[in-house]
């Protein structure tokens, strides 16, 4: 029994450790406000692999298309302009726009892109309307352009 105790203790601790780490992975939820905050927080931290799970394209049934879009999405995100901050300004009525999407008005704070001329001082602030779609009870971001929607 004395030899078995350390093994049982190791199994118990391993189970606790892995159950805690798996709960740190964020996924879309049924709460749009929470999902939008989580999505942009991941982008702000440059956690693009995790942010991909919030994209509507991430649940495409065509595995080849899904993997191709994933690669494009992550490559564009990594080389894009870093997100410094964000604020949700307004959440539209559920399903009130094109094809049943819901708009979320958001303010993004970024740096300036590399341009062939001097850029303004300070941060760049963009106010835009994101589109989100509820699928099987969970909210997904609709990436304009990559989903053939503009």
CNS distance restraints for C-alpha pairs under 8 A (distance, minus, plus):
assign (resid   1 and name CA) (resid   5 and name CA) 6.29 0.50 0.50
assign (resid   2 and name CA) (resid   6 and name CA) 7.54 0.50 0.50
assign (resid   3 and name CA) (resid   7 and name CA) 7.37 0.50 0.50
assign (resid   4 and name CA) (resid   8 and name CA) 6.23 0.50 0.50
assign (resid   5 and name CA) (resid   9 and name CA) 6.06 0.50 0.50
assign (resid   6 and name CA) (resid  10 and name CA) 6.07 0.50 0.50
assign (resid   7 and name CA) (resid  11 and name CA) 6.23 0.50 0.50
assign (resid   8 and name CA) (resid  12 and name CA) 6.13 0.50 0.50
assign (resid   9 and name CA) (resid  13 and name CA) 6.14 0.50 0.50
assign (resid  10 and name CA) (resid  14 and name CA) 6.02 0.50 0.50
assign (resid  11 and name CA) (resid  15 and name CA) 6.10 0.50 0.50
assign (resid  12 and name CA) (resid  16 and name CA) 6.30 0.50 0.50
assign (resid  13 and name CA) (resid  17 and name CA) 6.08 0.50 0.50
assign (resid  14 and name CA) (resid  18 and name CA) 6.10 0.50 0.50
assign (resid  15 and name CA) (resid  19 and name CA) 6.01 0.50 0.50
assign (resid  16 and name CA) (resid  20 and name CA) 6.22 0.50 0.50
assign (resid  17 and name CA) (resid  21 and name CA) 6.32 0.50 0.50
assign (resid  18 and name CA) (resid  22 and name CA) 6.07 0.50 0.50
assign (resid  19 and name CA) (resid  23 and name CA) 6.54 0.50 0.50
assign (resid  20 and name CA) (resid  24 and name CA) 7.00 0.50 0.50
assign (resid  21 and name CA) (resid  25 and name CA) 7.58 0.50 0.50
assign (resid  25 and name CA) (resid  50 and name CA) 7.48 0.50 0.50
assign (resid  26 and name CA) (resid  38 and name CA) 7.41 0.50 0.50
assign (resid  26 and name CA) (resid  50 and name CA) 7.14 0.50 0.50
assign (resid  27 and name CA) (resid  35 and name CA) 7.90 0.50 0.50
assign (resid  27 and name CA) (resid  50 and name CA) 7.96 0.50 0.50
assign (resid  27 and name CA) (resid  53 and name CA) 6.38 0.50 0.50
assign (resid  27 and name CA) (resid  54 and name CA) 6.52 0.50 0.50
assign (resid  28 and name CA) (resid  35 and name CA) 5.48 0.50 0.50
assign (resid  28 and name CA) (resid  53 and name CA) 7.43 0.50 0.50
assign (resid  28 and name CA) (resid  54 and name CA) 5.64 0.50 0.50
assign (resid  28 and name CA) (resid 138 and name CA) 5.74 0.50 0.50
assign (resid  28 and name CA) (resid 139 and name CA) 5.72 0.50 0.50
assign (resid  28 and name CA) (resid 140 and name CA) 6.64 0.50 0.50
assign (resid  29 and name CA) (resid  34 and name CA) 7.43 0.50 0.50
assign (resid  29 and name CA) (resid  35 and name CA) 5.83 0.50 0.50
assign (resid  29 and name CA) (resid 137 and name CA) 7.55 0.50 0.50
assign (resid  29 and name CA) (resid 138 and name CA) 4.87 0.50 0.50
assign (resid  29 and name CA) (resid 139 and name CA) 6.05 0.50 0.50
assign (resid  30 and name CA) (resid  35 and name CA) 7.72 0.50 0.50
assign (resid  30 and name CA) (resid 134 and name CA) 7.90 0.50 0.50
assign (resid  30 and name CA) (resid 137 and name CA) 5.52 0.50 0.50
assign (resid  30 and name CA) (resid 138 and name CA) 4.57 0.50 0.50
assign (resid  30 and name CA) (resid 139 and name CA) 6.09 0.50 0.50
assign (resid  31 and name CA) (resid  35 and name CA) 6.12 0.50 0.50
assign (resid  31 and name CA) (resid 138 and name CA) 7.69 0.50 0.50
assign (resid  31 and name CA) (resid 139 and name CA) 7.43 0.50 0.50
assign (resid  32 and name CA) (resid  36 and name CA) 6.07 0.50 0.50
assign (resid  32 and name CA) (resid 139 and name CA) 6.09 0.50 0.50
assign (resid  33 and name CA) (resid  37 and name CA) 6.25 0.50 0.50
assign (resid  33 and name CA) (resid  88 and name CA) 7.98 0.50 0.50
assign (resid  33 and name CA) (resid  91 and name CA) 7.73 0.50 0.50
assign (resid  34 and name CA) (resid  38 and name CA) 6.07 0.50 0.50
assign (resid  35 and name CA) (resid  39 and name CA) 6.01 0.50 0.50
assign (resid  35 and name CA) (resid  54 and name CA) 7.98 0.50 0.50
assign (resid  35 and name CA) (resid 139 and name CA) 6.79 0.50 0.50
assign (resid  36 and name CA) (resid  40 and name CA) 6.23 0.50 0.50
assign (resid  36 and name CA) (resid  88 and name CA) 7.99 0.50 0.50
assign (resid  37 and name CA) (resid  41 and name CA) 5.97 0.50 0.50
assign (resid  37 and name CA) (resid  88 and name CA) 7.76 0.50 0.50
assign (resid  38 and name CA) (resid  42 and name CA) 6.19 0.50 0.50
assign (resid  39 and name CA) (resid  43 and name CA) 6.42 0.50 0.50
assign (resid  39 and name CA) (resid  51 and name CA) 5.69 0.50 0.50
assign (resid  39 and name CA) (resid  54 and name CA) 6.51 0.50 0.50
assign (resid  40 and name CA) (resid  44 and name CA) 5.96 0.50 0.50
assign (resid  40 and name CA) (resid  51 and name CA) 7.89 0.50 0.50
assign (resid  40 and name CA) (resid  86 and name CA) 7.12 0.50 0.50
assign (resid  41 and name CA) (resid  45 and name CA) 6.26 0.50 0.50
assign (resid  42 and name CA) (resid  46 and name CA) 6.16 0.50 0.50
assign (resid  42 and name CA) (resid  47 and name CA) 4.98 0.50 0.50
assign (resid  42 and name CA) (resid  48 and name CA) 6.77 0.50 0.50
assign (resid  42 and name CA) (resid  50 and name CA) 6.93 0.50 0.50
assign (resid  42 and name CA) (resid  51 and name CA) 5.71 0.50 0.50
assign (resid  43 and name CA) (resid  47 and name CA) 5.68 0.50 0.50
assign (resid  43 and name CA) (resid  48 and name CA) 5.96 0.50 0.50
assign (resid  43 and name CA) (resid  51 and name CA) 6.32 0.50 0.50
assign (resid  43 and name CA) (resid  83 and name CA) 6.75 0.50 0.50
assign (resid  44 and name CA) (resid  82 and name CA) 6.97 0.50 0.50
assign (resid  44 and name CA) (resid  83 and name CA) 4.92 0.50 0.50
assign (resid  44 and name CA) (resid  84 and name CA) 6.06 0.50 0.50
assign (resid  44 and name CA) (resid  85 and name CA) 6.80 0.50 0.50
assign (resid  46 and name CA) (resid  78 and name CA) 7.39 0.50 0.50
assign (resid  46 and name CA) (resid  82 and name CA) 7.58 0.50 0.50
assign (resid  47 and name CA) (resid  51 and name CA) 6.21 0.50 0.50
assign (resid  48 and name CA) (resid  52 and name CA) 6.00 0.50 0.50
assign (resid  48 and name CA) (resid  74 and name CA) 5.93 0.50 0.50
assign (resid  48 and name CA) (resid  77 and name CA) 6.70 0.50 0.50
assign (resid  48 and name CA) (resid  78 and name CA) 7.43 0.50 0.50
assign (resid  49 and name CA) (resid  53 and name CA) 7.40 0.50 0.50
assign (resid  49 and name CA) (resid  74 and name CA) 6.71 0.50 0.50
assign (resid  50 and name CA) (resid  54 and name CA) 7.65 0.50 0.50
assign (resid  51 and name CA) (resid  55 and name CA) 7.20 0.50 0.50
assign (resid  52 and name CA) (resid  58 and name CA) 6.39 0.50 0.50
assign (resid  52 and name CA) (resid  70 and name CA) 6.92 0.50 0.50
assign (resid  52 and name CA) (resid  73 and name CA) 7.50 0.50 0.50
assign (resid  52 and name CA) (resid  74 and name CA) 7.54 0.50 0.50
assign (resid  53 and name CA) (resid  58 and name CA) 5.72 0.50 0.50
assign (resid  54 and name CA) (resid  58 and name CA) 7.17 0.50 0.50
assign (resid  54 and name CA) (resid 139 and name CA) 7.56 0.50 0.50
assign (resid  54 and name CA) (resid 140 and name CA) 5.17 0.50 0.50
assign (resid  54 and name CA) (resid 141 and name CA) 5.94 0.50 0.50
assign (resid  55 and name CA) (resid  59 and name CA) 7.76 0.50 0.50
assign (resid  55 and name CA) (resid 140 and name CA) 5.24 0.50 0.50
assign (resid  55 and name CA) (resid 141 and name CA) 4.70 0.50 0.50
assign (resid  55 and name CA) (resid 142 and name CA) 6.23 0.50 0.50
assign (resid  55 and name CA) (resid 143 and name CA) 7.00 0.50 0.50
assign (resid  56 and name CA) (resid  60 and name CA) 7.32 0.50 0.50
assign (resid  56 and name CA) (resid 133 and name CA) 7.48 0.50 0.50
assign (resid  56 and name CA) (resid 140 and name CA) 4.91 0.50 0.50
assign (resid  56 and name CA) (resid 141 and name CA) 5.56 0.50 0.50
assign (resid  56 and name CA) (resid 142 and name CA) 5.55 0.50 0.50
assign (resid  56 and name CA) (resid 143 and name CA) 7.54 0.50 0.50
assign (resid  57 and name CA) (resid  66 and name CA) 6.34 0.50 0.50
assign (resid  57 and name CA) (resid  69 and name CA) 7.11 0.50 0.50
assign (resid  57 and name CA) (resid  70 and name CA) 7.89 0.50 0.50
assign (resid  57 and name CA) (resid 142 and name CA) 7.68 0.50 0.50
assign (resid  57 and name CA) (resid 147 and name CA) 7.17 0.50 0.50
assign (resid  58 and name CA) (resid  66 and name CA) 6.00 0.50 0.50
assign (resid  58 and name CA) (resid  70 and name CA) 7.08 0.50 0.50
assign (resid  59 and name CA) (resid  66 and name CA) 7.25 0.50 0.50
assign (resid  60 and name CA) (resid  65 and name CA) 7.41 0.50 0.50
assign (resid  60 and name CA) (resid  66 and name CA) 5.63 0.50 0.50
assign (resid  61 and name CA) (resid  66 and name CA) 7.47 0.50 0.50
assign (resid  62 and name CA) (resid  66 and name CA) 6.07 0.50 0.50
assign (resid  63 and name CA) (resid  67 and name CA) 6.08 0.50 0.50
assign (resid  64 and name CA) (resid  68 and name CA) 6.10 0.50 0.50
assign (resid  65 and name CA) (resid  69 and name CA) 6.05 0.50 0.50
assign (resid  66 and name CA) (resid  70 and name CA) 6.05 0.50 0.50
assign (resid  67 and name CA) (resid  71 and name CA) 6.26 0.50 0.50
assign (resid  68 and name CA) (resid  72 and name CA) 6.37 0.50 0.50
assign (resid  69 and name CA) (resid  73 and name CA) 5.91 0.50 0.50
assign (resid  69 and name CA) (resid 146 and name CA) 7.77 0.50 0.50
assign (resid  70 and name CA) (resid  74 and name CA) 6.11 0.50 0.50
assign (resid  71 and name CA) (resid  75 and name CA) 6.07 0.50 0.50
assign (resid  72 and name CA) (resid  76 and name CA) 6.04 0.50 0.50
assign (resid  73 and name CA) (resid  77 and name CA) 6.06 0.50 0.50
assign (resid  74 and name CA) (resid  78 and name CA) 6.04 0.50 0.50
assign (resid  75 and name CA) (resid  79 and name CA) 6.32 0.50 0.50
assign (resid  76 and name CA) (resid  80 and name CA) 5.79 0.50 0.50
assign (resid  77 and name CA) (resid  81 and name CA) 7.82 0.50 0.50
assign (resid  81 and name CA) (resid 110 and name CA) 6.67 0.50 0.50
assign (resid  81 and name CA) (resid 111 and name CA) 6.48 0.50 0.50
assign (resid  81 and name CA) (resid 112 and name CA) 7.19 0.50 0.50
assign (resid  81 and name CA) (resid 113 and name CA) 6.22 0.50 0.50
assign (resid  82 and name CA) (resid 110 and name CA) 6.05 0.50 0.50
assign (resid  82 and name CA) (resid 111 and name CA) 6.75 0.50 0.50
assign (resid  83 and name CA) (resid 108 and name CA) 7.13 0.50 0.50
assign (resid  83 and name CA) (resid 109 and name CA) 6.20 0.50 0.50
assign (resid  83 and name CA) (resid 110 and name CA) 4.83 0.50 0.50
assign (resid  83 and name CA) (resid 111 and name CA) 7.46 0.50 0.50
assign (resid  84 and name CA) (resid 108 and name CA) 7.71 0.50 0.50
assign (resid  84 and name CA) (resid 109 and name CA) 5.41 0.50 0.50
assign (resid  84 and name CA) (resid 110 and name CA) 5.20 0.50 0.50
assign (resid  84 and name CA) (resid 111 and name CA) 7.50 0.50 0.50
assign (resid  85 and name CA) (resid 108 and name CA) 6.01 0.50 0.50
assign (resid  85 and name CA) (resid 109 and name CA) 4.98 0.50 0.50
assign (resid  85 and name CA) (resid 110 and name CA) 7.09 0.50 0.50
assign (resid  86 and name CA) (resid 106 and name CA) 6.98 0.50 0.50
assign (resid  86 and name CA) (resid 107 and name CA) 5.42 0.50 0.50
assign (resid  86 and name CA) (resid 108 and name CA) 4.49 0.50 0.50
assign (resid  86 and name CA) (resid 109 and name CA) 5.99 0.50 0.50
assign (resid  87 and name CA) (resid 106 and name CA) 5.70 0.50 0.50
assign (resid  87 and name CA) (resid 107 and name CA) 5.12 0.50 0.50
assign (resid  87 and name CA) (resid 108 and name CA) 6.73 0.50 0.50
assign (resid  88 and name CA) (resid 104 and name CA) 7.19 0.50 0.50
assign (resid  88 and name CA) (resid 105 and name CA) 6.26 0.50 0.50
assign (resid  88 and name CA) (resid 106 and name CA) 4.57 0.50 0.50
assign (resid  88 and name CA) (resid 107 and name CA) 6.46 0.50 0.50
assign (resid  89 and name CA) (resid 104 and name CA) 7.53 0.50 0.50
assign (resid  89 and name CA) (resid 105 and name CA) 5.32 0.50 0.50
assign (resid  89 and name CA) (resid 106 and name CA) 5.24 0.50 0.50
assign (resid  89 and name CA) (resid 107 and name CA) 6.81 0.50 0.50
assign (resid  90 and name CA) (resid 104 and name CA) 5.78 0.50 0.50
assign (resid  90 and name CA) (resid 105 and name CA) 4.98 0.50 0.50
assign (resid  90 and name CA) (resid 106 and name CA) 7.05 0.50 0.50
assign (resid  91 and name CA) (resid 102 and name CA) 7.69 0.50 0.50
assign (resid  91 and name CA) (resid 103 and name CA) 6.20 0.50 0.50
assign (resid  91 and name CA) (resid 104 and name CA) 4.52 0.50 0.50
assign (resid  91 and name CA) (resid 105 and name CA) 6.30 0.50 0.50
assign (resid  92 and name CA) (resid  96 and name CA) 7.27 0.50 0.50
assign (resid  92 and name CA) (resid 102 and name CA) 5.92 0.50 0.50
assign (resid  92 and name CA) (resid 103 and name CA) 5.12 0.50 0.50
assign (resid  92 and name CA) (resid 104 and name CA) 5.97 0.50 0.50
assign (resid  92 and name CA) (resid 105 and name CA) 7.86 0.50 0.50
assign (resid  93 and name CA) (resid 102 and name CA) 6.32 0.50 0.50
assign (resid  93 and name CA) (resid 103 and name CA) 7.58 0.50 0.50
assign (resid  94 and name CA) (resid 100 and name CA) 7.65 0.50 0.50
assign (resid  94 and name CA) (resid 101 and name CA) 7.05 0.50 0.50
assign (resid  94 and name CA) (resid 102 and name CA) 5.02 0.50 0.50
assign (resid  94 and name CA) (resid 103 and name CA) 7.96 0.50 0.50
assign (resid  95 and name CA) (resid  99 and name CA) 7.60 0.50 0.50
assign (resid  95 and name CA) (resid 100 and name CA) 3.96 0.50 0.50
assign (resid  95 and name CA) (resid 101 and name CA) 4.65 0.50 0.50
assign (resid  95 and name CA) (resid 102 and name CA) 4.90 0.50 0.50
assign (resid  95 and name CA) (resid 133 and name CA) 7.69 0.50 0.50
assign (resid  96 and name CA) (resid 100 and name CA) 5.95 0.50 0.50
assign (resid  96 and name CA) (resid 101 and name CA) 6.31 0.50 0.50
assign (resid  96 and name CA) (resid 102 and name CA) 5.84 0.50 0.50
assign (resid  96 and name CA) (resid 103 and name CA) 7.87 0.50 0.50
assign (resid  97 and name CA) (resid 101 and name CA) 5.19 0.50 0.50
assign (resid  97 and name CA) (resid 102 and name CA) 6.04 0.50 0.50
assign (resid  97 and name CA) (resid 103 and name CA) 7.21 0.50 0.50
assign (resid 100 and name CA) (resid 133 and name CA) 7.17 0.50 0.50
assign (resid 101 and name CA) (resid 131 and name CA) 6.08 0.50 0.50
assign (resid 101 and name CA) (resid 132 and name CA) 5.58 0.50 0.50
assign (resid 101 and name CA) (resid 133 and name CA) 4.95 0.50 0.50
assign (resid 101 and name CA) (resid 134 and name CA) 7.62 0.50 0.50
assign (resid 102 and name CA) (resid 131 and name CA) 5.61 0.50 0.50
assign (resid 102 and name CA) (resid 132 and name CA) 5.17 0.50 0.50
assign (resid 102 and name CA) (resid 133 and name CA) 6.27 0.50 0.50
assign (resid 103 and name CA) (resid 129 and name CA) 5.92 0.50 0.50
assign (resid 103 and name CA) (resid 130 and name CA) 5.49 0.50 0.50
assign (resid 103 and name CA) (resid 131 and name CA) 4.62 0.50 0.50
assign (resid 103 and name CA) (resid 132 and name CA) 6.23 0.50 0.50
assign (resid 104 and name CA) (resid 129 and name CA) 5.41 0.50 0.50
assign (resid 104 and name CA) (resid 130 and name CA) 5.08 0.50 0.50
assign (resid 104 and name CA) (resid 131 and name CA) 6.32 0.50 0.50
assign (resid 104 and name CA) (resid 132 and name CA) 7.43 0.50 0.50
assign (resid 105 and name CA) (resid 127 and name CA) 7.04 0.50 0.50
assign (resid 105 and name CA) (resid 128 and name CA) 5.67 0.50 0.50
assign (resid 105 and name CA) (resid 129 and name CA) 4.35 0.50 0.50
assign (resid 105 and name CA) (resid 130 and name CA) 6.24 0.50 0.50
assign (resid 106 and name CA) (resid 127 and name CA) 5.68 0.50 0.50
assign (resid 106 and name CA) (resid 128 and name CA) 5.57 0.50 0.50
assign (resid 106 and name CA) (resid 129 and name CA) 6.21 0.50 0.50
assign (resid 106 and name CA) (resid 130 and name CA) 7.14 0.50 0.50
assign (resid 107 and name CA) (resid 125 and name CA) 6.84 0.50 0.50
assign (resid 107 and name CA) (resid 126 and name CA) 5.63 0.50 0.50
assign (resid 107 and name CA) (resid 127 and name CA) 4.40 0.50 0.50
assign (resid 107 and name CA) (resid 128 and name CA) 6.55 0.50 0.50
assign (resid 108 and name CA) (resid 125 and name CA) 5.71 0.50 0.50
assign (resid 108 and name CA) (resid 126 and name CA) 5.15 0.50 0.50
assign (resid 108 and name CA) (resid 127 and name CA) 6.34 0.50 0.50
assign (resid 108 and name CA) (resid 128 and name CA) 7.99 0.50 0.50
assign (resid 109 and name CA) (resid 123 and name CA) 6.40 0.50 0.50
assign (resid 109 and name CA) (resid 124 and name CA) 5.73 0.50 0.50
assign (resid 109 and name CA) (resid 125 and name CA) 4.65 0.50 0.50
assign (resid 109 and name CA) (resid 126 and name CA) 6.49 0.50 0.50
assign (resid 110 and name CA) (resid 123 and name CA) 5.83 0.50 0.50
assign (resid 110 and name CA) (resid 124 and name CA) 5.20 0.50 0.50
assign (resid 110 and name CA) (resid 125 and name CA) 6.49 0.50 0.50
assign (resid 111 and name CA) (resid 122 and name CA) 7.61 0.50 0.50
assign (resid 111 and name CA) (resid 123 and name CA) 5.16 0.50 0.50
assign (resid 111 and name CA) (resid 124 and name CA) 5.54 0.50 0.50
assign (resid 112 and name CA) (resid 119 and name CA) 6.85 0.50 0.50
assign (resid 112 and name CA) (resid 120 and name CA) 7.97 0.50 0.50
assign (resid 112 and name CA) (resid 123 and name CA) 6.92 0.50 0.50
assign (resid 112 and name CA) (resid 124 and name CA) 5.97 0.50 0.50
assign (resid 115 and name CA) (resid 119 and name CA) 7.10 0.50 0.50
assign (resid 130 and name CA) (resid 141 and name CA) 7.58 0.50 0.50
assign (resid 130 and name CA) (resid 142 and name CA) 7.48 0.50 0.50
assign (resid 131 and name CA) (resid 141 and name CA) 6.24 0.50 0.50
assign (resid 131 and name CA) (resid 142 and name CA) 5.39 0.50 0.50
assign (resid 131 and name CA) (resid 143 and name CA) 7.68 0.50 0.50
assign (resid 132 and name CA) (resid 139 and name CA) 6.39 0.50 0.50
assign (resid 132 and name CA) (resid 140 and name CA) 5.46 0.50 0.50
assign (resid 132 and name CA) (resid 141 and name CA) 4.58 0.50 0.50
assign (resid 132 and name CA) (resid 142 and name CA) 5.41 0.50 0.50
assign (resid 133 and name CA) (resid 139 and name CA) 5.55 0.50 0.50
assign (resid 133 and name CA) (resid 140 and name CA) 5.27 0.50 0.50
assign (resid 133 and name CA) (resid 141 and name CA) 6.53 0.50 0.50
assign (resid 133 and name CA) (resid 142 and name CA) 6.81 0.50 0.50
assign (resid 134 and name CA) (resid 138 and name CA) 5.28 0.50 0.50
assign (resid 134 and name CA) (resid 139 and name CA) 4.38 0.50 0.50
assign (resid 134 and name CA) (resid 140 and name CA) 6.26 0.50 0.50
assign (resid 135 and name CA) (resid 139 and name CA) 6.32 0.50 0.50
assign (resid 135 and name CA) (resid 140 and name CA) 7.27 0.50 0.50
assign (resid 142 and name CA) (resid 147 and name CA) 6.97 0.50 0.50
assign (resid 143 and name CA) (resid 147 and name CA) 5.98 0.50 0.50
assign (resid 143 and name CA) (resid 149 and name CA) 7.80 0.50 0.50
assign (resid 144 and name CA) (resid 148 and name CA) 6.68 0.50 0.50
assign (resid 144 and name CA) (resid 149 and name CA) 5.14 0.50 0.50
assign (resid 144 and name CA) (resid 150 and name CA) 5.04 0.50 0.50
assign (resid 145 and name CA) (resid 149 and name CA) 5.51 0.50 0.50
assign (resid 145 and name CA) (resid 150 and name CA) 5.67 0.50 0.50
